[in-house]
Amino acid sequence: MATVSGNFTATGQSATLDVVALGEELTVSLSSFGTATIRLERERAPYSGAWQVIRSDTADYSYTFRQDRKNERYRFNCVAYTSGTIAYSVADGVLELTQITDPNTGALLAHYDEDGFVVDGEFDGIEMGTFTQPLMPWQEDMLERVCNAVGNGIGEEILEE
């Protein structure tokens, strides 16, 4: 989870929050409003320098939304300032992989629960792709267990060796 936060006491832009994964939940807030106009902006294409306004506010607010594209960048832009100290914050959530479903049928194939990783069905193949960012330890664990299930062809409980 990453957060960009600070205060405006003049016009200017905040630091930028980079959100890589698709579908992450973002929490945005402005508080202790003085007299100013603050915009939440999203960069049209990563590192393009072209920003689009998502919303513009002159009062306190807090809301949550889910991003709809990969590799998005967000910032606040104080475009008009008269008085006060305006606190801002934008934070992304933790995107967790909790289950694997068949893309064609929607059938549950595997999931995490209080017992750990559980394989619910049979895998008859696995699609390979390229990861564009380092894996977290729990992601490496899940991939290793899925590959073991596919390699062993068991479709049931996976035992540690």
N, C-alpha and C positions, 0 to 999 in steps of 0.2 A: 504494500500500500504506500502510495506517495501522496504528499500534500504540498501545495503551494499556498502560503498564507503570509499576511503582513498587514500594513496600514497605508492608507493614502492620506497625505496632508497637503497634496498639490496634484496637478494633473500629471499623468504618466502611465506607464504600463507595469504590471506585475511580472514576476518571473513566469516562465512557461511550464505547464505540466504536460509531459509527454505520456500518452496512453497508447500502448502498443496493441494489446489484445482486443479483439472484437467483442462487443457486448458487455464491457465493464460498466459497473454502476458508478456514477460520479455524484458526489454531494457538493453542493455549491451554497455559499452563504455570504451575505453582507450584513454588517451590524454596526451599532453605535453611529447611525447616520447623522452627518452634519448636513451641509448643503452642497450637493455634488451630483453629477451624472456618471454612473459607472456602467460600463458595458462588459458582458461576458462574451468573449470572442473565440472562434475556432479557426485555425489556419486552414485555408481551402485545400492546400496540398502541403505535405510536410516540408518545412524549410523553404517555402515559396515566398514568404513575406507578405502574402495576400491573406488578409483576415476578414472573416464574415461575422457580423453581429448575431449572436444567438438571442440575447435579450439585453435591454437597457433599463436601468432602475435608478430611482431617486429616493428609495426608502429601504428599510431592512427587508431581507427575504432569505429564505432557506428552502431548497428543494433538491430533489434527487432525480436523475434521469439516466438512461442507459444509452451509451454511445452506439451509433449505427454503422461505424466504419472502423477499419484497422488504422493504426498509426496516426491518430489524431493528436493535435496539440491545442491546448486551451490557455487563455490568459484573461486577466481583467485589464480594462483600459479606462482610466479616469479621464474623461474628455472635457469635463467642466467641473471646476472646484471653486467654492466660495469660503466654506468654513467647516470646522470639525475634524475629527479623526475617524476615518471609515475603515473598519476591520474587514478583511476579505479572506476567504478560504475556498479552495477547490481541491478535492481529494478523490482519488480513484479507490474503488473497493478491491477486494481480493476475489479474483475469478477462480473458482474451484471446480475441478473436474470431479463429479460425484458419481457418475454412471456412464456406461457405454451402451448405446442402443444400436440396433440394426438400422442403417439408413433407409432401407427399403420397406421393412415391415414395422419398424418402431419397437420391436421386441427388445426387452431388457436383456443384455448379454452379460454385463458385469456391473458391480457397484461397490462402494465403500459403505460399511456400517460399523457398529461398535466392535465387531470381530475382525475388522480390517477389510482387505480386498476379497470379494466373493465373486466367483464366476457362476452366472446363472444359466447359461446356455452353451451351445456348441459354436465354435468358430470354424468356418470352413475356408477361411482366407483372411488375409489382412492386407489393407492397402498401405503402401509405403509412401512416404513423402519426405520433405526436407524441413527440418526445424530451423527457424530463422532467429531463435533466441535461445540462450542457455536454459536448460531444464532445471526445475527445482528438484530437490531430492525426492519428494513424494511423486513427482511426475516420472522420474527415472524408475522408481520402484514399481509404479503402475505399469509402465511399458515393459519392464522386465517380466512381471507376472503375466501380462497378456501374452507376451512372446512364449513364455514357458507353457501356458495353457494351449496355445496354438501348436507349439512344437510337440508337446506330449499328447495332444489330441484328446484330453480327458474331459473337458467341459464341466468339471466338477470342482472339488476343493483342490487348491494348489498347496503342496507341502514344500516347506523350505528344505533345502539340501544341506 
